[in-house]
């Protein structure tokens, strides 16, 4: 049993060495971004930010509302905002990709679904607009006819 664990540990260490630096940094950032977004998106983080602002406001008279006093909060909020943009974007990109993959799997699993709707995120803006217009036409036709549209009605057959 110990030999098996030892061998698995060695294999994991060897695999880790094979991974390139970018992959390791990317994984570390992903974990950091996810944990940070959970922590910084909490009510406690908001309360902490409010406390910092309250302390800053209360220290205003002590520092005679000087330029340095103002510069402290401006610099601090600018730095925090700059860094938060990257954390939020990383988290949103991952969440959107995961959601898209889940939706793609649902489309693929439904036998009567149109599989050409998978990977719509790769279409150009013009192609997406055309598809949106086709679905609007389908909805309007269904409302006019007072009928339930079939899920597999082809939007191109409306014309």
For each residue, the residues with C-beta under 8 A, 3 or more apart:
1: 4 5
2: 5 6
3: 6 7
4: 1 7 8
5: 1 2 8 9
6: 2 3 9 10
7: 3 4 10 11
8: 4 5 11 12
9: 5 6 12 13
10: 6 7 13 14
11: 7 8 14 15
12: 8 9 15 16
13: 9 10 16 17
14: 10 11 17 18
15: 11 12 18 19
16: 12 13 19 24
17: 13 14
18: 14 15
19: 15 16 23 24
20: 23 24
21: 24 25
22: 25 26
23: 19 20 26 27
24: 16 19 20 21 27 28
25: 21 22 28 29
26: 22 23 29 30
27: 23 24 30 31
28: 24 25 31 32
29: 25 26 32 33 90
30: 26 27 33 34 90 94
31: 27 28 34 35
32: 28 29 35 36
33: 29 30 36 37 86 87 90 91
34: 30 31 37 38 91 94
35: 31 32 38 39
36: 32 33 39 40 87
37: 33 34 40 41 87 88 91
38: 34 35 41 42
39: 35 36 42 45
40: 36 37 45 84 87
41: 37 38 45
42: 38 39 45 46
43: 46 47
44: 47 48
45: 39 40 41 42 48 49
46: 42 43 49 50
47: 43 44 50 51
48: 44 45 51 52
49: 45 46 52 53
50: 46 47 53 54
51: 47 48 54 55
52: 48 49 55 56 76
53: 49 50 56 57 73
54: 50 51 57 58
55: 51 52 58 59
56: 52 53 59 60 69 72 73
57: 53 54 60
58: 54 55 61
59: 55 56 62 63 69
60: 56 57 63 65 69
61: 58 64 65
62: 59
63: 59 60 66 68 69
64: 61 69
65: 60 61 69 70
66: 63 69 70
67: 70 71
68: 63 71 72
69: 56 59 60 63 64 65 66 72 73
70: 65 66 67 73 74
71: 67 68 74 75
72: 56 68 69 75 76
73: 53 56 69 70 76 77
74: 70 71 77 78
75: 71 72 78 79
76: 52 72 73 79 80
77: 73 74 80 81
78: 74 75 81 82
79: 75 76 82 83
80: 76 77 83 84
81: 77 78 84 85
82: 78 79 85 86
83: 79 80 86 87
84: 40 80 81 87 88
85: 81 82 88 89
86: 33 82 83 89 90
87: 33 36 37 40 83 84 90 91
88: 37 84 85 91 92
89: 85 86 92 93
90: 29 30 33 86 87 93 94
91: 33 34 37 87 88 94 95
92: 88 89 95 96
93: 89 90 96 97
94: 30 34 90 91 97 98
95: 91 92 98 99
96: 92 93 99 100
97: 93 94 100 101
98: 94 95 101 102
99: 95 96 102 103
100: 96 97 103 104 121
101: 97 98 104 105
102: 98 99 105 106
103: 99 100 106 107
104: 100 101 107 108 118 119
105: 101 102 108 109
106: 102 103 109 110 113
107: 103 104 110 113 114 115 117 118
108: 104 105 113 115 118
109: 105 106
110: 106 107 113
111:
112: 151 152
113: 106 107 108 110 117 151 152
114: 107 117 152
115: 107 108 118
116:
117: 107 113 114 120
118: 104 107 108 115
119: 104 122
120: 117 123 128 131
121: 100
122: 119
123: 120 127 128 131
124: 127 128
125: 128 129
126: 129 130
127: 123 124 130 131
128: 120 123 124 125 131 132
129: 125 126 132 133
130: 126 127 133 134
131: 120 123 127 128 134 135 155
132: 128 129 135 136
133: 129 130 136 137
134: 130 131 137 138 155 156 158
135: 131 132 138 139 155
136: 132 133 139 140
137: 133 134 140 141 155 158
138: 134 135 141 142 149 153 155 158
139: 135 136 142 143 149
140: 136 137 143 144
141: 137 138 144 145 149 158
142: 138 139 145 146 147 148 149
143: 139 140 146
144: 140 141
145: 141 142
146: 142 143
147: 142
148: 142
149: 138 139 141 142 153
150: 153
151: 112 113
152: 112 113 114
153: 138 149 150 157
154: 157
155: 131 134 135 137 138 158
156: 134 159
157: 153 154
158: 134 137 138 141 155
159: 156
